[in-house]
Amino acid sequence: MKFSLFTLFMTAAAATLGGAAATPLAPRDVYVPPVLYPHAGTVWFVGQRHNVTWDNSNPPKQITNKIGRIMLRKGDLTTPVILADNFSILLGHIEVTVPWVEQGSDYQVVLFGDSGNFSPLFTISGSGQ
């Protein structure tokens, strides 16, 4: 009995999946705007506000995901720190506040939209005051 129920289920599943016509997708492009700031040599201090900036001069007509997110990366790992979220990737810049993190010269911002673009390495230091 188990075998016949299994066979019946698999036959029904195959008929359902096999008969479904694939809907063609509209052409879409992955938008990969390069991060312009922070750049190599930049030093941020905890608590400061900065405009993360990217080149939005040549977006494709069809962007897969226009909603942006900026996260902080240290070394080889993207941290769970979200610097900005839920903004249009077409803005070209967004203001962020430097979070309280360990000092280091191996930080990057990661701009997410269609893909993840890393800034060059930069430094975050303690309070600049």
C-alpha positions in Angstrom: 0.0 0.0 0.0 2.8 2.4 0.8 4.4 1.8 -2.5 1.2 2.5 -4.4 0.5 5.8 -2.5 4.1 6.9 -3.2 3.7 6.0 -6.9 0.4 7.9 -7.1 1.9 10.9 -5.4 5.0 11.0 -7.6 2.9 10.5 -10.8 0.6 13.4 -9.8 3.5 15.6 -8.9 5.2 14.9 -12.3 2.0 15.6 -14.2 1.6 18.9 -12.4 5.2 20.1 -12.8 5.5 18.7 -16.3 2.4 20.4 -17.6 3.3 23.9 -16.2 4.6 26.2 -18.9 7.5 28.4 -17.8 6.7 32.1 -17.9 9.5 34.0 -19.6 11.2 36.6 -17.5 11.7 40.2 -18.7 15.3 41.0 -19.3 16.9 42.5 -16.2 20.4 43.8 -15.4 22.5 43.5 -12.3 23.4 47.0 -11.3 26.9 47.2 -9.8 27.7 50.9 -9.0 31.2 51.3 -7.7 31.6 52.8 -4.2 33.5 56.1 -4.4 33.6 57.0 -0.7 35.0 55.9 1.6 38.1 55.5 -0.4 41.6 54.2 0.4 43.2 56.4 3.1 39.9 57.6 4.6 39.7 57.7 8.4 36.4 57.7 10.1 35.9 58.4 13.8 33.3 56.7 16.0 30.1 58.9 16.1 30.9 61.0 13.0 28.4 61.2 10.2 29.6 60.5 6.6 28.0 60.3 3.1 28.7 56.9 1.6 28.8 57.7 -2.1 28.6 55.5 -5.2 28.6 56.1 -8.9 25.0 56.1 -10.1 25.7 57.8 -13.5 24.9 54.8 -15.7 22.1 52.6 -14.4 20.6 50.0 -16.6 16.9 50.4 -17.7 15.8 47.3 -15.8 17.3 46.9 -12.3 16.6 43.7 -10.4 16.6 45.3 -7.0 16.4 49.1 -6.5 16.3 49.0 -2.7 19.7 49.5 -1.1 21.5 48.5 2.1 24.9 49.4 3.4 26.7 47.1 5.8 30.1 47.2 7.5 32.8 44.7 6.7 35.9 44.1 8.8 38.7 41.9 7.4 37.2 39.1 5.5 33.8 39.2 7.1 30.8 41.3 6.6 29.5 42.2 10.0 25.9 42.3 11.1 26.2 46.1 11.4 23.7 47.8 9.0 24.7 51.4 8.4 21.8 52.3 6.2 18.8 50.4 4.8 15.7 50.7 2.6 16.9 53.5 0.3 16.9 53.9 -3.5 20.1 52.5 -5.0 19.7 55.4 -7.5 20.3 58.1 -4.9 24.1 57.9 -5.3 24.8 58.6 -1.6 23.4 58.1 1.9 24.4 59.5 5.2 25.6 57.1 7.9 26.8 57.4 11.5 30.0 55.6 12.3 29.2 52.9 14.9 31.1 52.1 18.0 33.3 49.3 16.7 36.8 48.0 17.3 39.5 50.3 15.8 41.1 49.0 12.6 42.4 49.8 9.2 40.7 46.9 7.5 37.1 48.2 7.2 35.0 48.4 4.0 31.4 49.4 3.4 29.3 47.0 1.4 26.7 48.5 -0.9 23.9 46.0 -1.5 21.2 46.3 -4.1 21.5 43.9 -7.0 24.8 42.8 -5.8 27.4 43.6 -3.1 30.0 46.2 -3.9 32.9 46.7 -1.5 34.6 50.0 -0.9 38.4 50.2 -0.7 39.8 49.5 2.7 39.6 52.4 5.2 40.2 53.1 8.9 37.8 53.5 11.8 39.3 55.0 14.9 38.0 55.9 18.3 36.6 59.3 19.1 38.2 62.1 17.1 37.5 64.7 19.8 
